[in-house]
Each structure stands twice: as structure tokens, then as C-alpha cells.
């Protein structure tokens, strides 16, 4: 039985060398992921919103071209989560995750992935699972099919079923945004040369805006900025990337 991975964040193909570029903000996740050592179940813990690492981890697991270093154009990376056939999202409705919802998600695991090499259940606010829901999930986590991945995120790990926590391998991840982030000038993307570091600063600014406002638009901007970072790191045409960034930034 493979162990779960417990990731404390205060703040995939089956290849042996997977692309961890989306996970650069969380090297403790990126390193085992790149080495092909990422386990089938992950419990991500933080005292701040958890959408960003959850999105990055699920995107990386679902990617159909894990060796790509620039903006990935595979259908999984270009498809919204709600439309992807290989991921099932669970969240409180309104205050708890009900056993009927978990049962439906677990039943979806009977079918092999349609697009990706994996099928994912992403449980947001895992501490809101009812006792019945948690026990049903535990049975699925104990004996997952080889193509199944569980991603659980929570701000209250003590409220997660102890038998789930007991199966977790622990990793401590520091918050990459612990330092103050200065406001960006409106024309930051016009820098010449446009460096990956410019995009990193913009991505951290977007994350800070998301944490303060909880507007999903900033989360989308954050994800697209990291795609632009990959493009620049792969020596893409700077003028093309600059124009894409300009259009992205005007959508705010």
C-alpha cells in the first residue's frame, strides 16, 4: 500500500523524469515529482488558501506532455478542471463534504483515465469531510488502482481522520511569499530584456492579490504567468511573450 504524502505549507505521467516547472514555487513537491517518486495520495496543509499548489499539482499530474519545457498545449493543460474527464473535485456543500459526494467520486475511479495517465480526486477543505465520508474515502486510499491519485487540501489537519493522516509521509514546505512583495508598475512586461525573474515577481504579486481578494481571476492570471515563465526559460521569442503578457495584464 503506497503511503500518502503530507505536505505542510505555511503559507505525470509515468515517466521517470517528469516536468516539475509548474511546481517551482514548492521545490519539496517538485523534486520527488520530477524524480518519479510522487506518491498516489497527498495531504497539503496550510494556514492560507490552498488553491495555488493544488492547481499546480493537479495540472502537473494530468499533463499529457510532461517533458515540455515551454507553454504546454496538450488538451489536459488547455482544458478547465470542470471540463476535464480525469479529475473529480470535491468541496464543502455548504459546510461539509457529504458521503454521497464521496461515493460518486470513488465510483468514478472504476473507470480508467480517458485523456491522462492518471485519474485524480481533489478534495478541497478535507477537514470538512463527515465521519462517514472520511471512512469511505479511507477505503479508497488504502487500495488505490495504479492510475489513481488523491489530492487533499486543508487548513485544519487535526480535523482530518487520524487513520488517513497515519498513512502520510511528511514534507514541510515553506511559504515562498513570506517576504513583502512590492507593487508592480503597469508596464513591467515591457522590460528589455524581459527576464524570467520579471515574470516570477509578477506571479508572486498575482498570488498575493488572490490571497487578499479570493477572486479566481487572479488565480488564472497566476497560472498563465507561470506558463510565460516556462516560455522565457525555453528561450521563446520575447516580443511574442511580451505581447501575451500585456494582453493578460489588461484583463485584470
Secondary structure, DSSP 8 states (H G I E B T S, - for coil): ---EEEEEEE---S-SS---GGGTT-HHHHHHHHTT---SEEEEE-SS--HHHHHHHHHHHH-S-TT--S---STTTTS-GGG-TTEEEE--SSSSB-HHHHHHHHHHTTS--SSSS-EEEEESSGGGB-HHHHHHHHHHHHT--TTEEEEEEES-GGGS-HHHHTTEEEEEEE-TT-S------TTGGG-SS--HHHHHHHHHHHHHHHHHH--HHHHHHHHHHHHHHHHHHTT--HHHHHHHHHHHHHT-
